[in-house]
Amino acid sequence: MSRSVAIIGYAAAPVGKWQTPPDADEHVLEHEVLGRLAIEAAHDAGIDRSDIGALAMSLPRPYTQQKYFATFLANYLGLPLTAGIAEVLGNGMTGALAFESAANEILLGRAKVALAMGINVETAISARDHMMSSMRAVGDVDFQAPFGITPIAWYAMDANRYIHEHGSSREQIATVAVKNRLHASMNALAHFRSPITLEEVLAQRPIVEPLGLYEVPPRSDGAAVLVLADEDVARALGRPYVRVRGRGFFHEGAHQISAIPNDMIRLEAAERAGAEACAQAGIRSVDVDFAELYAPCTIVEILVAEALGLTPRGHGAAWAAEGRTTLGGDMPLCTSGGLTSRGHPAYMTPLYSFVEAVEQLRGTAGGRQVAGARLGLVSAELGNYNAALVHVLEAVA
């Protein structure tokens, strides 16, 4: 018997800086934040806690003092589970893997309702300690970490290559940051909400040439909970929901830079995962009404949009500069504000992308609403898009 998964509820905390340092007099406790959101999400979904059969969450950052967090949270919520409980890790893809883990419990028939959740706190940790950890996670300990190659350095190389190959410019690429801040200005969950101009983006201090401060993601804290259900449960609730219509995954078998010469700005994993997700959904990528992309830097949004077929190859930067990926344009991208403005609580960033997709497909996105949105696409990645996980989502009235 075939099953399908629906998203029937959610709750999310505003992205920002709210981790407390170890020597603070009072502390923000992660389980209290996430526990409150779980209750709010269940209320939004219209279900009772006794309906929940499984819980999957993104592994908290190593700075989180409570370990074995998922089972601790189940205890905190008084939540017996009949199907499964898990904490998952996959770098930037972590939040999406938590979503997958919860969805799989439903697809396997082990649960009728499951929670996908995550909390990421990191902003009270020193930049040095955070970067040393990040370099060992996204690079390798033999060469890249000892020589101080940061994650942004990979994206900067992509930007320089893109400018060289396609006759683009830093100015064109930087317009993505302006667009994302415009979208974020209408999102109560976004980390940075003040509009910015292209001139302001170009005037910021460089991080790694050609990317400046506003073209890279901030360090952010965040937390979100999604309620997933068998579609039969969603129908029985008698309210609008979001159906998972297609899913695709691909890992290219490389970590940051392939040992085999390849096209470094093609993002093959996104291309193949997106094609699989759209084939399952029975659509073309251009049929979606919007896309919420995992794009830590401006250049990554351009490259993944091209890989997914949302913008023409070699023209993604030009489309951004022409306003064609802004709300009201041909293909609205990152209507939440994206990682550069909505924020980037890395281990559960993809959950915020699902939240944005749900708001768009419910028609509750306010000033950033895509008119008549019926189909949306969400992407997640790890490495330098060495792997990609793509979902096509559909509004069901």
Solvent accessible surface area in square Angstrom, and as a share of the most:
residue,aa,sasa,rsa
1,M,183,0.82
2,S,110,0.71
3,R,91,0.33
4,S,34,0.22
5,V,5,0.03
6,A,0,0.00
7,I,1,0.01
8,I,3,0.02
9,G,0,0.00
10,Y,38,0.14
11,A,8,0.06
12,A,19,0.15
13,A,6,0.05
14,P,80,0.51
15,V,7,0.04
16,G,10,0.09
17,K,142,0.60
18,W,55,0.19
19,Q,31,0.14
20,T,37,0.22
21,P,57,0.36
22,P,104,0.66
23,D,125,0.65
24,A,31,0.24
25,D,146,0.76
26,E,145,0.65
27,H,81,0.36
28,V,54,0.31
29,L,75,0.37
30,E,27,0.12
31,H,34,0.15
32,E,87,0.39
33,V,20,0.11
34,L,0,0.00
35,G,1,0.01
36,R,117,0.43
37,L,1,0.00
38,A,6,0.05
39,I,114,0.58
40,E,76,0.34
41,A,0,0.00
42,A,15,0.11
43,H,153,0.68
44,D,44,0.23
45,A,0,0.00
46,G,36,0.35
47,I,22,0.11
48,D,81,0.42
49,R,138,0.51
50,S,93,0.60
51,D,68,0.35
52,I,10,0.05
53,G,5,0.05
54,A,1,0.01
55,L,2,0.01
56,A,3,0.02
57,M,0,0.00
58,S,0,0.00
59,L,62,0.31
60,P,12,0.07
61,R,26,0.09
62,P,83,0.52
63,Y,46,0.18
64,T,2,0.01
65,Q,146,0.65
66,Q,70,0.31
67,K,116,0.49
68,Y,167,0.63
69,F,2,0.01
70,A,3,0.02
71,T,51,0.30
72,F,58,0.24
73,L,0,0.00
74,A,12,0.10
75,N,115,0.59
76,Y,100,0.38
77,L,24,0.12
78,G,37,0.35
79,L,12,0.06
80,P,108,0.68
81,L,46,0.23
82,T,129,0.75
83,A,25,0.20
84,G,21,0.20
85,I,73,0.37
86,A,37,0.29
87,E,45,0.20
88,V,33,0.19
89,L,95,0.47
90,G,12,0.12
91,N,33,0.17
92,G,9,0.09
93,M,1,0.00
94,T,0,0.00
95,G,0,0.00
96,A,1,0.01
97,L,50,0.25
98,A,0,0.00
99,F,0,0.00
100,E,18,0.08
101,S,27,0.18
102,A,0,0.00
103,A,8,0.06
104,N,66,0.34
105,E,25,0.11
106,I,0,0.00
107,L,79,0.39
108,L,108,0.54
109,G,38,0.37
110,R,134,0.49
111,A,9,0.07
112,K,110,0.47
113,V,2,0.01
114,A,0,0.00
115,L,1,0.01
116,A,0,0.00
117,M,0,0.00
118,G,0,0.00
119,I,1,0.00
120,N,0,0.00
121,V,3,0.02
122,E,4,0.02
123,T,29,0.17
124,A,34,0.27
125,I,36,0.18
126,S,60,0.38
127,A,70,0.55
128,R,171,0.62
129,D,71,0.37
130,H,17,0.08
131,M,65,0.29
132,M,79,0.35
133,S,36,0.23
134,S,18,0.12
135,M,13,0.06
136,R,129,0.47
137,A,43,0.33
138,V,23,0.13
139,G,4,0.04
140,D,48,0.25
141,V,97,0.56
142,D,126,0.65
143,F,113,0.47
144,Q,19,0.08
145,A,14,0.11
146,P,87,0.55
147,F,146,0.61
148,G,40,0.38
149,I,40,0.20
150,T,34,0.20
151,P,25,0.16
152,I,24,0.12
153,A,20,0.16
154,W,8,0.03
155,Y,14,0.05
156,A,2,0.01
157,M,79,0.35
158,D,1,0.00
159,A,0,0.00
160,N,73,0.37
161,R,102,0.37
162,Y,1,0.00
163,I,43,0.22
164,H,136,0.61
165,E,72,0.32
166,H,62,0.28
167,G,71,0.68
168,S,16,0.10
169,S,36,0.23
170,R,56,0.20
171,E,85,0.38
172,Q,54,0.24
173,I,1,0.01
174,A,0,0.00
175,T,23,0.13
176,V,1,0.00
177,A,1,0.01
178,V,38,0.22
179,K,8,0.04
180,N,4,0.02
181,R,19,0.07
182,L,78,0.39
183,H,0,0.00
184,A,0,0.00
185,S,29,0.19
186,M,64,0.29
187,N,4,0.02
188,A,73,0.57
189,L,27,0.13
190,A,7,0.06
191,H,32,0.14
192,F,75,0.31
193,R,108,0.39
194,S,76,0.49
195,P,94,0.59
196,I,18,0.09
197,T,68,0.39
198,L,50,0.25
199,E,122,0.55
200,E,79,0.35
201,V,0,0.00
202,L,53,0.26
203,A,82,0.64
204,Q,47,0.21
205,R,154,0.56
206,P,95,0.60
207,I,61,0.31
208,V,47,0.27
209,E,117,0.52
210,P,8,0.05
211,L,2,0.01
212,G,1,0.01
213,L,64,0.32
214,Y,62,0.24
215,E,0,0.00
216,V,13,0.07
217,P,27,0.17
218,P,25,0.16
219,R,63,0.23
220,S,0,0.00
221,D,0,0.00
222,G,0,0.00
223,A,0,0.00
224,A,0,0.00
225,V,0,0.00
226,L,0,0.00
227,V,0,0.00
228,L,0,0.00
229,A,0,0.00
230,D,6,0.03
231,E,7,0.03
232,D,73,0.38
233,V,34,0.20
234,A,1,0.01
235,R,134,0.49
236,A,88,0.68
237,L,53,0.26
238,G,69,0.66
239,R,101,0.37
240,P,81,0.51
241,Y,10,0.04
242,V,1,0.00
243,R,61,0.22
244,V,26,0.15
245,R,82,0.30
246,G,2,0.02
247,R,83,0.30
248,G,0,0.00
249,F,73,0.31
250,F,47,0.19
251,H,78,0.35
252,E,49,0.22
253,G,69,0.67
254,A,14,0.11
255,H,85,0.38
256,Q,12,0.05
257,I,99,0.50
258,S,28,0.18
259,A,109,0.85
260,I,131,0.66
261,P,129,0.81
262,N,90,0.46
263,D,58,0.30
264,M,75,0.34
265,I,2,0.01
266,R,103,0.38
267,L,10,0.05
268,E,55,0.25
269,A,0,0.00
270,A,0,0.00
271,E,56,0.25
272,R,121,0.44
273,A,0,0.00
274,G,3,0.03
275,A,62,0.48
276,E,71,0.32
277,A,0,0.00
278,C,8,0.05
279,A,78,0.60
280,Q,105,0.47
281,A,6,0.04
282,G,63,0.61
283,I,24,0.12
284,R,161,0.59
285,S,19,0.12
286,V,78,0.45
287,D,52,0.27
288,V,6,0.03
289,D,47,0.24
290,F,1,0.00
291,A,0,0.00
292,E,1,0.00
293,L,1,0.01
294,Y,6,0.02
295,A,5,0.04
296,P,7,0.04
297,C,1,0.01
298,T,1,0.00
299,I,0,0.00
300,V,2,0.01
301,E,4,0.02
302,I,4,0.02
303,L,3,0.02
304,V,0,0.00
305,A,1,0.00
306,E,12,0.06
307,A,12,0.09
308,L,11,0.05
309,G,33,0.32
310,L,3,0.02
311,T,7,0.04
312,P,59,0.37
313,R,106,0.39
314,G,16,0.16
315,H,100,0.45
316,G,3,0.03
317,A,1,0.01
318,A,23,0.18
319,W,34,0.12
320,A,7,0.06
321,A,48,0.37
322,E,111,0.50
323,G,30,0.29
324,R,83,0.30
325,T,3,0.02
326,T,25,0.15
327,L,39,0.19
328,G,83,0.80
329,G,26,0.25
330,D,86,0.45
331,M,8,0.04
332,P,8,0.05
333,L,3,0.02
334,C,1,0.00
335,T,0,0.00
336,S,0,0.00
337,G,0,0.00
338,G,1,0.01
339,L,1,0.01
340,T,8,0.05
341,S,2,0.01
342,R,2,0.01
343,G,0,0.00
344,H,23,0.10
345,P,0,0.00
346,A,16,0.12
347,Y,23,0.09
348,M,0,0.00
349,T,0,0.00
350,P,0,0.00
351,L,0,0.00
352,Y,2,0.01
353,S,1,0.00
354,F,1,0.00
355,V,2,0.01
356,E,4,0.02
357,A,0,0.00
358,V,0,0.00
359,E,21,0.09
360,Q,1,0.00
361,L,10,0.05
362,R,68,0.25
363,G,48,0.46
364,T,84,0.49
365,A,2,0.01
366,G,56,0.54
367,G,63,0.61
368,R,12,0.04
369,Q,53,0.23
370,V,16,0.09
371,A,99,0.77
372,G,65,0.62
373,A,7,0.06
374,R,119,0.43
375,L,23,0.12
376,G,0,0.00
377,L,0,0.00
378,V,2,0.01
379,S,1,0.00
380,A,1,0.01
381,E,4,0.02
382,L,34,0.17
383,G,9,0.09
384,N,18,0.09
385,Y,2,0.01
386,N,2,0.01
387,A,0,0.00
388,A,0,0.00
389,L,1,0.00
390,V,0,0.00
391,H,3,0.01
392,V,0,0.00
393,L,0,0.00
394,E,31,0.14
395,A,6,0.05
396,V,27,0.16
397,A,107,0.83
